[in-house]
């Protein structure tokens, strides 16, 4: 990977909430071509919520 290569996945300021309860606050993420991303953490750490937020942004056409 070179420093000038653009990421194939980029999220900036990803925020999600369930009702009035904020779950994710300002998550930034870059994944470059050839990289593998693994979200690790305990139960309730936000892995599935982060993944859902990225999918939702992609499906809505809003750049994440």
PDB file of N, CA, C, O and CB in Angstrom:
ATOM      1  N   UNK A   1       0.842  -1.174   0.000  1.00  0.00           N
ATOM      2  CA  UNK A   1       0.000   0.000   0.000  1.00  0.00           C
ATOM      3  C   UNK A   1       0.886   1.236   0.000  1.00  0.00           C
ATOM      4  O   UNK A   1       1.884   1.306   0.717  1.00  0.00           O
ATOM      5  CB  UNK A   1      -0.957  -0.001   1.212  1.00  0.00           C
ATOM      6  N   UNK A   2       0.506   2.198  -0.809  1.00  0.00           N
ATOM      7  CA  UNK A   2       1.237   3.451  -0.809  1.00  0.00           C
ATOM      8  C   UNK A   2       0.443   4.500  -0.046  1.00  0.00           C
ATOM      9  O   UNK A   2      -0.774   4.392   0.100  1.00  0.00           O
ATOM     10  CB  UNK A   2       1.525   3.921  -2.248  1.00  0.00           C
ATOM     11  N   UNK A   3       1.142   5.503   0.432  1.00  0.00           N
ATOM     12  CA  UNK A   3       0.490   6.548   1.216  1.00  0.00           C
ATOM     13  C   UNK A   3      -0.551   7.302   0.394  1.00  0.00           C
ATOM     14  O   UNK A   3      -1.489   7.868   0.956  1.00  0.00           O
ATOM     15  CB  UNK A   3       1.526   7.522   1.758  1.00  0.00           C
ATOM     16  N   UNK A   4      -0.397   7.316  -0.933  1.00  0.00           N
ATOM     17  CA  UNK A   4      -1.321   8.072  -1.772  1.00  0.00           C
ATOM     18  C   UNK A   4      -2.520   7.249  -2.240  1.00  0.00           C
ATOM     19  O   UNK A   4      -3.419   7.797  -2.877  1.00  0.00           O
ATOM     20  CB  UNK A   4      -0.589   8.613  -2.967  1.00  0.00           C
ATOM     21  N   UNK A   5      -2.557   5.963  -1.945  1.00  0.00           N
ATOM     22  CA  UNK A   5      -3.676   5.149  -2.416  1.00  0.00           C
ATOM     23  C   UNK A   5      -4.946   5.497  -1.641  1.00  0.00           C
ATOM     24  O   UNK A   5      -4.938   5.634  -0.418  1.00  0.00           O
ATOM     25  CB  UNK A   5      -3.354   3.646  -2.273  1.00  0.00           C
ATOM     26  N   UNK A   6      -6.022   5.634  -2.387  1.00  0.00           N
ATOM     27  CA  UNK A   6      -7.303   5.972  -1.768  1.00  0.00           C
ATOM     28  C   UNK A   6      -7.916   4.719  -1.148  1.00  0.00           C
ATOM     29  O   UNK A   6      -7.792   3.633  -1.713  1.00  0.00           O
ATOM     30  CB  UNK A   6      -8.273   6.600  -2.808  1.00  0.00           C
ATOM     31  N   UNK A   7      -8.566   4.850  -0.009  1.00  0.00           N
ATOM     32  CA  UNK A   7      -9.212   3.691   0.602  1.00  0.00           C
ATOM     33  C   UNK A   7     -10.409   3.232  -0.233  1.00  0.00           C
ATOM     34  O   UNK A   7     -11.067   4.045  -0.883  1.00  0.00           O
ATOM     35  CB  UNK A   7      -9.658   4.020   2.038  1.00  0.00           C
ATOM     36  N   UNK A   8     -10.686   1.934  -0.211  1.00  0.00           N
ATOM     37  CA  UNK A   8     -11.872   1.411  -0.894  1.00  0.00           C
ATOM     38  C   UNK A   8     -13.089   1.514   0.011  1.00  0.00           C
ATOM     39  O   UNK A   8     -14.223   1.508  -0.467  1.00  0.00           O
ATOM     40  CB  UNK A   8     -11.653  -0.052  -1.328  1.00  0.00           C
ATOM     41  N   UNK A   9     -12.860   1.607   1.308  1.00  0.00           N
ATOM     42  CA  UNK A   9     -13.926   1.860   2.284  1.00  0.00           C
ATOM     43  C   UNK A   9     -13.456   3.006   3.170  1.00  0.00           C
ATOM     44  O   UNK A   9     -12.365   2.964   3.739  1.00  0.00           O
ATOM     45  CB  UNK A   9     -14.264   0.567   3.140  1.00  0.00           C
ATOM     46  N   UNK A  10     -14.288   4.019   3.274  1.00  0.00           N
ATOM     47  CA  UNK A  10     -13.961   5.143   4.164  1.00  0.00           C
ATOM     48  C   UNK A  10     -15.230   5.546   4.914  1.00  0.00           C
ATOM     49  O   UNK A  10     -16.280   5.758   4.307  1.00  0.00           O
ATOM     50  CB  UNK A  10     -13.371   6.364   3.357  1.00  0.00           C
ATOM     51  N   UNK A  11     -15.122   5.647   6.210  1.00  0.00           N
ATOM     52  CA  UNK A  11     -16.222   6.140   7.048  1.00  0.00           C
ATOM     53  C   UNK A  11     -15.667   7.261   7.908  1.00  0.00           C
ATOM     54  O   UNK A  11     -14.573   7.150   8.462  1.00  0.00           O
ATOM     55  CB  UNK A  11     -16.846   4.993   7.937  1.00  0.00           C
ATOM     56  N   UNK A  12     -16.419   8.324   8.014  1.00  0.00           N
ATOM     57  CA  UNK A  12     -16.024   9.455   8.843  1.00  0.00           C
ATOM     58  C   UNK A  12     -17.201   9.857   9.718  1.00  0.00           C
ATOM     59  O   UNK A  12     -18.297  10.123   9.226  1.00  0.00           O
ATOM     60  CB  UNK A  12     -15.545  10.651   7.973  1.00  0.00           C
ATOM     61  N   UNK A  13     -16.959   9.895  11.001  1.00  0.00           N
ATOM     62  CA  UNK A  13     -17.972  10.375  11.939  1.00  0.00           C
ATOM     63  C   UNK A  13     -19.194   9.479  12.041  1.00  0.00           C
ATOM     64  O   UNK A  13     -20.299   9.963  12.287  1.00  0.00           O
ATOM     65  CB  UNK A  13     -18.406  11.739  11.546  1.00  0.00           C
ATOM     66  N   UNK A  14     -19.006   8.158  11.852  1.00  0.00           N
ATOM     67  CA  UNK A  14     -20.129   7.224  11.928  1.00  0.00           C
ATOM     68  C   UNK A  14     -20.752   7.284  13.319  1.00  0.00           C
ATOM     69  O   UNK A  14     -20.075   7.061  14.323  1.00  0.00           O
ATOM     70  CB  UNK A  14     -19.670   5.777  11.597  1.00  0.00           C
ATOM     71  N   UNK A  15     -22.041   7.586  13.368  1.00  0.00           N
ATOM     72  CA  UNK A  15     -22.767   7.702  14.626  1.00  0.00           C
ATOM     73  C   UNK A  15     -24.056   6.915  14.487  1.00  0.00           C
ATOM     74  O   UNK A  15     -24.740   7.016  13.468  1.00  0.00           O
ATOM     75  CB  UNK A  15     -23.049   9.198  14.996  1.00  0.00           C
ATOM     76  N   UNK A  16     -24.394   6.132  15.502  1.00  0.00           N
ATOM     77  CA  UNK A  16     -25.647   5.379  15.502  1.00  0.00           C
ATOM     78  C   UNK A  16     -26.275   5.449  16.877  1.00  0.00           C
ATOM     79  O   UNK A  16     -25.593   5.611  17.889  1.00  0.00           O
ATOM     80  CB  UNK A  16     -25.417   3.910  15.085  1.00  0.00           C
ATOM     81  N   UNK A  17     -27.602   5.323  16.888  1.00  0.00           N
ATOM     82  CA  UNK A  17     -28.337   5.336  18.149  1.00  0.00           C
ATOM     83  C   UNK A  17     -29.509   4.374  18.051  1.00  0.00           C
ATOM     84  O   UNK A  17     -30.048   4.141  16.969  1.00  0.00           O
ATOM     85  CB  UNK A  17     -28.827   6.767  18.497  1.00  0.00           C
ATOM     86  N   UNK A  18     -29.892   3.829  19.174  1.00  0.00           N
ATOM     87  CA  UNK A  18     -31.127   3.063  19.298  1.00  0.00           C
ATOM     88  C   UNK A  18     -32.061   3.930  20.118  1.00  0.00           C
ATOM     89  O   UNK A  18     -31.914   4.047  21.334  1.00  0.00           O
ATOM     90  CB  UNK A  18     -30.895   1.639  19.967  1.00  0.00           C
ATOM     91  N   UNK A  19     -33.029   4.538  19.437  1.00  0.00           N
ATOM     92  CA  UNK A  19     -33.888   5.499  20.117  1.00  0.00           C
ATOM     93  C   UNK A  19     -33.057   6.690  20.560  1.00  0.00           C
ATOM     94  O   UNK A  19     -32.330   7.283  19.762  1.00  0.00           O
ATOM     95  CB  UNK A  19     -34.603   4.849  21.326  1.00  0.00           C
ATOM     96  N   UNK A  20     -33.167   7.035  21.833  1.00  0.00           N
ATOM     97  CA  UNK A  20     -32.425   8.182  22.378  1.00  0.00           C
ATOM     98  C   UNK A  20     -31.047   7.785  22.905  1.00  0.00           C
ATOM     99  O   UNK A  20     -30.291   8.637  23.374  1.00  0.00           O
ATOM    100  CB  UNK A  20     -33.227   8.837  23.495  1.00  0.00           C
ATOM    101  N   UNK A  21     -30.720   6.491  22.829  1.00  0.00           N
ATOM    102  CA  UNK A  21     -29.453   6.004  23.390  1.00  0.00           C
ATOM    103  C   UNK A  21     -28.384   5.966  22.299  1.00  0.00           C
ATOM    104  O   UNK A  21     -28.484   5.190  21.348  1.00  0.00           O
ATOM    105  CB  UNK A  21     -29.635   4.592  24.022  1.00  0.00           C
ATOM    106  N   UNK A  22     -27.364   6.806  22.443  1.00  0.00           N
ATOM    107  CA  UNK A  22     -26.253   6.815  21.494  1.00  0.00           C
ATOM    108  C   UNK A  22     -25.394   5.574  21.673  1.00  0.00           C
ATOM    109  O   UNK A  22     -25.023   5.231  22.796  1.00  0.00           O
ATOM    110  CB  UNK A  22     -25.401   8.083  21.665  1.00  0.00           C
ATOM    111  N   UNK A  23     -25.076   4.902  20.578  1.00  0.00           N
ATOM    112  CA  UNK A  23     -24.297   3.664  20.635  1.00  0.00           C
ATOM    113  C   UNK A  23     -22.893   3.881  20.079  1.00  0.00           C
ATOM    114  O   UNK A  23     -21.910   3.506  20.719  1.00  0.00           O
ATOM    115  CB  UNK A  23     -25.008   2.544  19.856  1.00  0.00           C
ATOM    116  N   UNK A  24     -22.792   4.474  18.914  1.00  0.00           N
ATOM    117  CA  UNK A  24     -21.497   4.787  18.305  1.00  0.00           C
ATOM    118  C   UNK A  24     -21.381   6.295  18.186  1.00  0.00           C
ATOM    119  O   UNK A  24     -22.357   6.978  17.878  1.00  0.00           O
ATOM    120  CB  UNK A  24     -21.337   4.101  16.906  1.00  0.00           C
ATOM    121  N   UNK A  25     -20.191   6.809  18.428  1.00  0.00           N
ATOM    122  CA  UNK A  25     -19.989   8.254  18.414  1.00  0.00           C
ATOM    123  C   UNK A  25     -18.731   8.600  17.618  1.00  0.00           C
ATOM    124  O   UNK A  25     -17.619   8.439  18.121  1.00  0.00           O
ATOM    125  CB  UNK A  25     -19.886   8.805  19.856  1.00  0.00           C
ATOM    126  N   UNK A  26     -18.894   9.066  16.399  1.00  0.00           N
ATOM    127  CA  UNK A  26     -17.769   9.576  15.619  1.00  0.00           C
ATOM    128  C   UNK A  26     -16.719   8.555  15.229  1.00  0.00           C
ATOM    129  O   UNK A  26     -15.525   8.833  15.343  1.00  0.00           O
ATOM    130  CB  UNK A  26     -17.117  10.638  16.368  1.00  0.00           C
ATOM    131  N   UNK A  27     -17.130   7.378  14.770  1.00  0.00           N
ATOM    132  CA  UNK A  27     -16.184   6.338  14.356  1.00  0.00           C
ATOM    133  C   UNK A  27     -15.610   6.694  12.983  1.00  0.00           C
ATOM    134  O   UNK A  27     -16.362   6.973  12.050  1.00  0.00           O
ATOM    135  CB  UNK A  27     -16.874   4.936  14.318  1.00  0.00           C
ATOM    136  N   UNK A  28     -14.291   6.685  12.859  1.00  0.00           N
ATOM    137  CA  UNK A  28     -13.592   6.894  11.591  1.00  0.00           C
ATOM    138  C   UNK A  28     -12.909   5.587  11.196  1.00  0.00           C
ATOM    139  O   UNK A  28     -12.354   4.887  12.042  1.00  0.00           O
ATOM    140  CB  UNK A  28     -12.549   8.062  11.699  1.00  0.00           C
ATOM    141  N   UNK A  29     -12.956   5.265   9.896  1.00  0.00           N
ATOM    142  CA  UNK A  29     -12.407   3.995   9.437  1.00  0.00           C
ATOM    143  C   UNK A  29     -11.955   4.128   7.991  1.00  0.00           C
ATOM    144  O   UNK A  29     -12.685   4.669   7.160  1.00  0.00           O
ATOM    145  CB  UNK A  29     -13.444   2.860   9.581  1.00  0.00           C
ATOM    146  N   UNK A  30     -10.762   3.641   7.684  1.00  0.00           N
ATOM    147  CA  UNK A  30     -10.264   3.519   6.310  1.00  0.00           C
ATOM    148  C   UNK A  30      -9.802   2.087   6.096  1.00  0.00           C
ATOM    149  O   UNK A  30      -9.085   1.527   6.925  1.00  0.00           O
ATOM    150  CB  UNK A  30      -9.098   4.532   6.028  1.00  0.00           C
ATOM    151  N   UNK A  31     -10.219   1.492   4.974  1.00  0.00           N
ATOM    152  CA  UNK A  31      -9.736   0.171   4.583  1.00  0.00           C
ATOM    153  C   UNK A  31      -9.233   0.306   3.152  1.00  0.00           C
ATOM    154  O   UNK A  31      -9.963   0.746   2.264  1.00  0.00           O
ATOM    155  CB  UNK A  31     -10.866  -0.942   4.709  1.00  0.00           C
ATOM    156  N   UNK A  32      -7.987  -0.074   2.941  1.00  0.00           N
ATOM    157  CA  UNK A  32      -7.354   0.042   1.630  1.00  0.00           C
ATOM    158  C   UNK A  32      -7.379  -1.299   0.905  1.00  0.00           C
ATOM    159  O   UNK A  32      -7.492  -2.356   1.526  1.00  0.00           O
ATOM    160  CB  UNK A  32      -5.908   0.548   1.771  1.00  0.00           C
ATOM    161  N   UNK A  33      -7.270  -1.237  -0.423  1.00  0.00           N
ATOM    162  CA  UNK A  33      -7.270  -2.439  -1.258  1.00  0.00           C
ATOM    163  C   UNK A  33      -6.235  -3.431  -0.731  1.00  0.00           C
ATOM    164  O   UNK A  33      -5.086  -3.068  -0.479  1.00  0.00           O
ATOM    165  CB  UNK A  33      -6.977  -2.081  -2.742  1.00  0.00           C
ATOM    166  N   UNK A  34      -6.652  -4.682  -0.569  1.00  0.00           N
ATOM    167  CA  UNK A  34      -5.760  -5.738  -0.104  1.00  0.00           C
ATOM    168  C   UNK A  34      -5.739  -5.913   1.402  1.00  0.00           C
ATOM    169  O   UNK A  34      -5.204  -6.907   1.893  1.00  0.00           O
ATOM    170  CB  UNK A  34      -4.386  -5.465  -0.576  1.00  0.00           C
ATOM    171  N   UNK A  35      -6.300  -4.983   2.144  1.00  0.00           N
ATOM    172  CA  UNK A  35      -6.342  -5.112   3.603  1.00  0.00           C
ATOM    173  C   UNK A  35      -7.523  -5.973   4.026  1.00  0.00           C
ATOM    174  O   UNK A  35      -8.534  -6.054   3.328  1.00  0.00           O
ATOM    175  CB  UNK A  35      -6.428  -3.727   4.271  1.00  0.00           C
ATOM    176  N   UNK A  36      -7.379  -6.600   5.160  1.00  0.00           N
ATOM    177  CA  UNK A  36      -8.450  -7.376   5.770  1.00  0.00           C
ATOM    178  C   UNK A  36      -8.772  -6.715   7.099  1.00  0.00           C
ATOM    179  O   UNK A  36      -7.872  -6.413   7.882  1.00  0.00           O
ATOM    180  CB  UNK A  36      -8.050  -8.888   5.957  1.00  0.00           C
ATOM    181  N   UNK A  37     -10.049  -6.492   7.351  1.00  0.00           N
ATOM    182  CA  UNK A  37     -10.487  -5.842   8.582  1.00  0.00           C
ATOM    183  C   UNK A  37     -11.211  -6.847   9.456  1.00  0.00           C
ATOM    184  O   UNK A  37     -12.089  -7.568   8.983  1.00  0.00           O
ATOM    185  CB  UNK A  37     -11.398  -4.633   8.277  1.00  0.00           C
ATOM    186  N   UNK A  38     -10.853  -6.899  10.711  1.00  0.00           N
ATOM    187  CA  UNK A  38     -11.551  -7.741  11.688  1.00  0.00           C
ATOM    188  C   UNK A  38     -11.959  -6.859  12.857  1.00  0.00           C
ATOM    189  O   UNK A  38     -11.133  -6.142  13.421  1.00  0.00           O
ATOM    190  CB  UNK A  38     -10.653  -8.940  12.169  1.00  0.00           C
ATOM    191  N   UNK A  39     -13.230  -6.915  13.215  1.00  0.00           N
ATOM    192  CA  UNK A  39     -13.717  -6.191  14.387  1.00  0.00           C
ATOM    193  C   UNK A  39     -13.764  -7.178  15.547  1.00  0.00           C
ATOM    194  O   UNK A  39     -14.502  -8.162  15.503  1.00  0.00           O
ATOM    195  CB  UNK A  39     -15.132  -5.543  14.126  1.00  0.00           C
ATOM    196  N   UNK A  40     -12.985  -6.917  16.566  1.00  0.00           N
ATOM    197  CA  UNK A  40     -12.889  -7.809  17.716  1.00  0.00           C
ATOM    198  C   UNK A  40     -13.391  -7.102  18.963  1.00  0.00           C
ATOM    199  O   UNK A  40     -13.226  -5.892  19.113  1.00  0.00           O
ATOM    200  CB  UNK A  40     -11.442  -8.291  17.916  1.00  0.00           C
ATOM    201  N   UNK A  41     -13.997  -7.858  19.842  1.00  0.00           N
ATOM    202  CA  UNK A  41     -14.439  -7.271  21.103  1.00  0.00           C
ATOM    203  C   UNK A  41     -15.388  -8.198  21.832  1.00  0.00           C
ATOM    204  O   UNK A  41     -15.858  -9.197  21.288  1.00  0.00           O
ATOM    205  CB  UNK A  41     -15.108  -5.927  20.861  1.00  0.00           C
ATOM    206  N   UNK A  42     -15.652  -7.847  23.057  1.00  0.00           N
ATOM    207  CA  UNK A  42     -16.562  -8.617  23.893  1.00  0.00           C
ATOM    208  C   UNK A  42     -18.001  -8.442  23.425  1.00  0.00           C
ATOM    209  O   UNK A  42     -18.292  -7.579  22.596  1.00  0.00           O
ATOM    210  CB  UNK A  42     -16.425  -8.200  25.361  1.00  0.00           C
ATOM    211  N   UNK A  43     -18.889  -9.257  23.954  1.00  0.00           N
ATOM    212  CA  UNK A  43     -20.312  -9.114  23.676  1.00  0.00           C
ATOM    213  C   UNK A  43     -20.741  -7.707  24.076  1.00  0.00           C
ATOM    214  O   UNK A  43     -20.444  -7.243  25.176  1.00  0.00           O
ATOM    215  CB  UNK A  43     -21.149 -10.195  24.433  1.00  0.00           C
ATOM    216  N   UNK A  44     -21.437  -7.043  23.174  1.00  0.00           N
ATOM    217  CA  UNK A  44     -21.905  -5.690  23.448  1.00  0.00           C
ATOM    218  C   UNK A  44     -20.900  -4.603  23.121  1.00  0.00           C
ATOM    219  O   UNK A  44     -21.133  -3.434  23.430  1.00  0.00           O
ATOM    220  CB  UNK A  44     -22.283  -5.580  24.868  1.00  0.00           C
ATOM    221  N   UNK A  45     -19.776  -4.970  22.496  1.00  0.00           N
ATOM    222  CA  UNK A  45     -18.729  -3.985  22.205  1.00  0.00           C
ATOM    223  C   UNK A  45     -19.054  -3.109  20.996  1.00  0.00           C
ATOM    224  O   UNK A  45     -18.437  -2.059  20.820  1.00  0.00           O
ATOM    225  CB  UNK A  45     -17.413  -4.692  21.973  1.00  0.00           C
ATOM    226  N   UNK A  46     -20.008  -3.518  20.163  1.00  0.00           N
ATOM    227  CA  UNK A  46     -20.406  -2.704  19.023  1.00  0.00           C
ATOM    228  C   UNK A  46     -19.965  -3.210  17.666  1.00  0.00           C
ATOM    229  O   UNK A  46     -20.038  -2.470  16.685  1.00  0.00           O
ATOM    230  CB  UNK A  46     -19.889  -1.360  19.201  1.00  0.00           C
ATOM    231  N   UNK A  47     -19.507  -4.457  17.581  1.00  0.00           N
ATOM    232  CA  UNK A  47     -19.063  -4.995  16.289  1.00  0.00           C
ATOM    233  C   UNK A  47     -20.210  -5.017  15.277  1.00  0.00           C
ATOM    234  O   UNK A  47     -20.074  -4.492  14.172  1.00  0.00           O
ATOM    235  CB  UNK A  47     -18.491  -6.414  16.468  1.00  0.00           C
ATOM    236  N   UNK A  48     -21.315  -5.611  15.647  1.00  0.00           N
ATOM    237  CA  UNK A  48     -22.449  -5.730  14.727  1.00  0.00           C
ATOM    238  C   UNK A  48     -23.051  -4.364  14.420  1.00  0.00           C
ATOM    239  O   UNK A  48     -23.473  -4.117  13.291  1.00  0.00           O
ATOM    240  CB  UNK A  48     -23.522  -6.657  15.314  1.00  0.00           C
ATOM    241  N   UNK A  49     -23.095  -3.487  15.396  1.00  0.00           N
ATOM    242  CA  UNK A  49     -23.635  -2.147  15.187  1.00  0.00           C
ATOM    243  C   UNK A  49     -22.768  -1.360  14.214  1.00  0.00           C
ATOM    244  O   UNK A  49     -23.292  -0.655  13.352  1.00  0.00           O
ATOM    245  CB  UNK A  49     -23.746  -1.399  16.519  1.00  0.00           C
ATOM    246  N   UNK A  50     -21.460  -1.471  14.339  1.00  0.00           N
ATOM    247  CA  UNK A  50     -20.547  -0.795  13.416  1.00  0.00           C
ATOM    248  C   UNK A  50     -20.742  -1.325  12.004  1.00  0.00           C
ATOM    249  O   UNK A  50     -20.820  -0.551  11.050  1.00  0.00           O
ATOM    250  CB  UNK A  50     -19.081  -0.981  13.861  1.00  0.00           C
ATOM    251  N   UNK A  51     -20.821  -2.641  11.873  1.00  0.00           N
ATOM    252  CA  UNK A  51     -21.032  -3.256  10.569  1.00  0.00           C
ATOM    253  C   UNK A  51     -22.369  -2.808   9.969  1.00  0.00           C
ATOM    254  O   UNK A  51     -22.441  -2.498   8.780  1.00  0.00           O
ATOM    255  CB  UNK A  51     -20.984  -4.790  10.686  1.00  0.00           C
ATOM    256  N   UNK A  52     -23.414  -2.774  10.778  1.00  0.00           N
ATOM    257  CA  UNK A  52     -24.729  -2.338  10.307  1.00  0.00           C
ATOM    258  C   UNK A  52     -24.697  -0.876   9.869  1.00  0.00           C
ATOM    259  O   UNK A  52     -25.330  -0.512   8.878  1.00  0.00           O
ATOM    260  CB  UNK A  52     -25.784  -2.536  11.405  1.00  0.00           C
ATOM    261  N   UNK A  53     -23.976  -0.050  10.590  1.00  0.00           N
ATOM    262  CA  UNK A  53     -23.863   1.361  10.219  1.00  0.00           C
ATOM    263  C   UNK A  53     -23.172   1.551   8.885  1.00  0.00           C
ATOM    264  O   UNK A  53     -23.574   2.400   8.089  1.00  0.00           O
ATOM    265  CB  UNK A  53     -23.115   2.122  11.285  1.00  0.00           C
ATOM    266  N   UNK A  54     -22.139   0.769   8.634  1.00  0.00           N
ATOM    267  CA  UNK A  54     -21.443   0.843   7.347  1.00  0.00           C
ATOM    268  C   UNK A  54     -22.350   0.375   6.215  1.00  0.00           C
ATOM    269  O   UNK A  54     -22.378   0.985   5.146  1.00  0.00           O
ATOM    270  CB  UNK A  54     -20.157  -0.002   7.379  1.00  0.00           C
ATOM    271  N   UNK A  55     -23.093  -0.709   6.448  1.00  0.00           N
ATOM    272  CA  UNK A  55     -24.018  -1.208   5.418  1.00  0.00           C
ATOM    273  C   UNK A  55     -25.121  -0.191   5.148  1.00  0.00           C
ATOM    274  O   UNK A  55     -25.477   0.055   3.995  1.00  0.00           O
ATOM    275  CB  UNK A  55     -24.636  -2.557   5.849  1.00  0.00           C
ATOM    276  N   UNK A  56     -25.660   0.397   6.208  1.00  0.00           N
ATOM    277  CA  UNK A  56     -26.747   1.366   6.052  1.00  0.00           C
ATOM    278  C   UNK A  56     -26.272   2.572   5.239  1.00  0.00           C
ATOM    279  O   UNK A  56     -26.993   3.049   4.362  1.00  0.00           O
ATOM    280  CB  UNK A  56     -27.272   1.822   7.435  1.00  0.00           C
ATOM    281  N   UNK A  57     -25.077   3.063   5.520  1.00  0.00           N
ATOM    282  CA  UNK A  57     -24.544   4.204   4.765  1.00  0.00           C
ATOM    283  C   UNK A  57     -24.355   3.835   3.298  1.00  0.00           C
ATOM    284  O   UNK A  57     -24.652   4.635   2.411  1.00  0.00           O
ATOM    285  CB  UNK A  57     -23.206   4.679   5.369  1.00  0.00           C
ATOM    286  N   UNK A  58     -23.861   2.625   3.042  1.00  0.00           N
ATOM    287  CA  UNK A  58     -23.644   2.181   1.667  1.00  0.00           C
ATOM    288  C   UNK A  58     -24.971   2.045   0.926  1.00  0.00           C
ATOM    289  O   UNK A  58     -25.079   2.473  -0.223  1.00  0.00           O
ATOM    290  CB  UNK A  58     -22.885   0.845   1.646  1.00  0.00           C
ATOM    291  N   UNK A  59     -25.976   1.459   1.563  1.00  0.00           N
ATOM    292  CA  UNK A  59     -27.262   1.228   0.919  1.00  0.00           C
ATOM    293  C   UNK A  59     -28.013   2.528   0.655  1.00  0.00           C
ATOM    294  O   UNK A  59     -28.772   2.622  -0.310  1.00  0.00           O
ATOM    295  CB  UNK A  59     -28.111   0.309   1.772  1.00  0.00           C
ATOM    296  N   UNK A  60     -27.806   3.524   1.502  1.00  0.00           N
ATOM    297  CA  UNK A  60     -28.512   4.793   1.325  1.00  0.00           C
ATOM    298  C   UNK A  60     -27.849   5.675   0.275  1.00  0.00           C
ATOM    299  O   UNK A  60     -28.423   6.672  -0.163  1.00  0.00           O
ATOM    300  CB  UNK A  60     -28.586   5.538   2.645  1.00  0.00           C
ATOM    301  N   UNK A  61     -26.632   5.298  -0.127  1.00  0.00           N
ATOM    302  CA  UNK A  61     -25.904   6.102  -1.094  1.00  0.00           C
ATOM    303  C   UNK A  61     -25.195   7.295  -0.478  1.00  0.00           C
ATOM    304  O   UNK A  61     -24.589   8.094  -1.192  1.00  0.00           O
ATOM    305  CB  UNK A  61     -26.835   6.574  -2.152  1.00  0.00           C
ATOM    306  N   UNK A  62     -25.265   7.423   0.835  1.00  0.00           N
ATOM    307  CA  UNK A  62     -24.588   8.513   1.535  1.00  0.00           C
ATOM    308  C   UNK A  62     -23.151   8.104   1.760  1.00  0.00           C
ATOM    309  O   UNK A  62     -22.910   7.034   2.320  1.00  0.00           O
ATOM    310  CB  UNK A  62     -25.291   8.857   2.885  1.00  0.00           C
ATOM    311  N   UNK A  63     -22.179   8.914   1.346  1.00  0.00           N
ATOM    312  CA  UNK A  63     -20.786   8.560   1.624  1.00  0.00           C
ATOM    313  C   UNK A  63     -20.542   8.532   3.116  1.00  0.00           C
ATOM    314  O   UNK A  63     -20.811   9.511   3.812  1.00  0.00           O
ATOM    315  CB  UNK A  63     -19.823   9.546   0.946  1.00  0.00           C
ATOM    316  N   UNK A  64     -20.032   7.413   3.614  1.00  0.00           N
ATOM    317  CA  UNK A  64     -19.812   7.277   5.060  1.00  0.00           C
ATOM    318  C   UNK A  64     -18.544   7.979   5.469  1.00  0.00           C
ATOM    319  O   UNK A  64     -18.189   7.976   6.648  1.00  0.00           O
ATOM    320  CB  UNK A  64     -19.748   5.803   5.470  1.00  0.00           C
TER     321      UNK A  64
END
